[in-house]
């Protein structure tokens, strides 16, 4: 695999919630990322996915699995990792919806 394919595989999806949208005013965007990705790889992947943006800071949070019930059946959600990325400059219109 090439380097571009690896960097594109690091970011799984943006996390769009009320709390994460409050951070967009400060240039903070939240993404679900691979669990083994480093902060440097996450910063490179965001800069590659959104050209012309410079990553200022990356914070990561591990989200453990938790139990979930659907009807009478019980199960567990998958554990994952999210990254809160602070970007300098213009906001990302694709994520803000402006």
C-alpha positions in Angstrom: 0.0 0.0 0.0 1.2 3.5 -0.7 1.5 6.2 1.9 -1.6 8.1 0.6 -3.8 5.0 1.0 -2.5 4.5 4.6 -3.2 8.1 5.6 -6.7 8.0 4.1 -7.4 4.8 6.1 -6.5 6.5 9.4 -9.6 8.7 9.5 -12.8 6.6 9.6 -15.5 9.3 9.8 -16.2 12.7 11.4 -18.2 12.7 14.6 -21.1 15.1 14.2 -22.8 15.8 17.6 -24.0 18.9 19.4 -20.9 19.0 21.6 -18.5 18.5 18.7 -20.2 21.2 16.7 -19.7 23.7 19.5 -15.9 23.2 19.0 -16.0 24.2 15.4 -16.2 27.9 16.5 -12.7 27.5 17.9 -11.5 25.4 14.9 -11.8 22.1 16.6 -13.1 19.1 14.7 -13.7 15.5 16.0 -12.9 12.4 14.0 -13.1 8.7 14.7 -9.7 7.3 13.9 -7.9 3.9 13.8 -7.0 2.7 17.3 -3.3 2.3 16.5 -2.8 5.7 14.8 -0.4 8.1 16.2 -1.0 11.9 16.6 1.5 12.6 13.9 -0.3 10.3 11.5 -3.6 11.8 12.4 -2.3 15.3 11.7 -0.9 14.2 8.3 -4.1 12.5 7.4 -6.2 15.6 8.2 -3.9 17.8 6.2 -4.1 15.4 3.3 -7.9 15.1 3.4 -8.5 18.8 3.7 -5.8 20.6 1.6 -4.8 24.1 2.6 -5.4 23.5 6.3 -2.7 23.4 8.9 -3.1 21.2 12.0 -2.2 23.1 15.2 -3.0 20.4 17.8 -4.2 16.8 18.1 -5.8 15.3 21.2 -6.9 11.7 21.3 -9.4 9.9 23.5 -10.0 6.1 23.8 -13.6 5.2 24.0 -14.1 1.7 25.5 -17.0 -0.5 24.6 -20.1 -0.5 26.6 -23.1 -2.7 27.0 -26.2 -2.1 24.8 -29.6 -3.6 24.7 -31.8 -4.0 21.6 -35.1 -5.5 22.7 -34.4 -8.5 24.9 -30.9 -9.1 23.5 -27.8 -7.7 25.1 -24.5 -7.0 23.4 -21.5 -4.7 23.4 -20.5 -1.8 21.2 -17.1 -1.7 19.6 -14.3 0.2 21.3 -12.9 3.0 19.3 -10.7 6.1 19.4 -11.5 9.6 18.6 -9.3 12.6 17.8 -10.0 16.2 18.5 -8.1 18.2 15.9 -7.5 21.9 16.1 -7.0 23.6 12.8 -5.6 27.0 12.0 -7.2 29.3 9.4 -10.5 28.9 7.6 -13.2 26.5 8.9 -13.9 23.3 7.0 -17.2 23.9 5.2 -17.8 20.2 4.5 -18.1 19.5 8.3 -19.6 22.7 9.5 -22.4 22.8 6.9 -22.1 26.5 6.2 
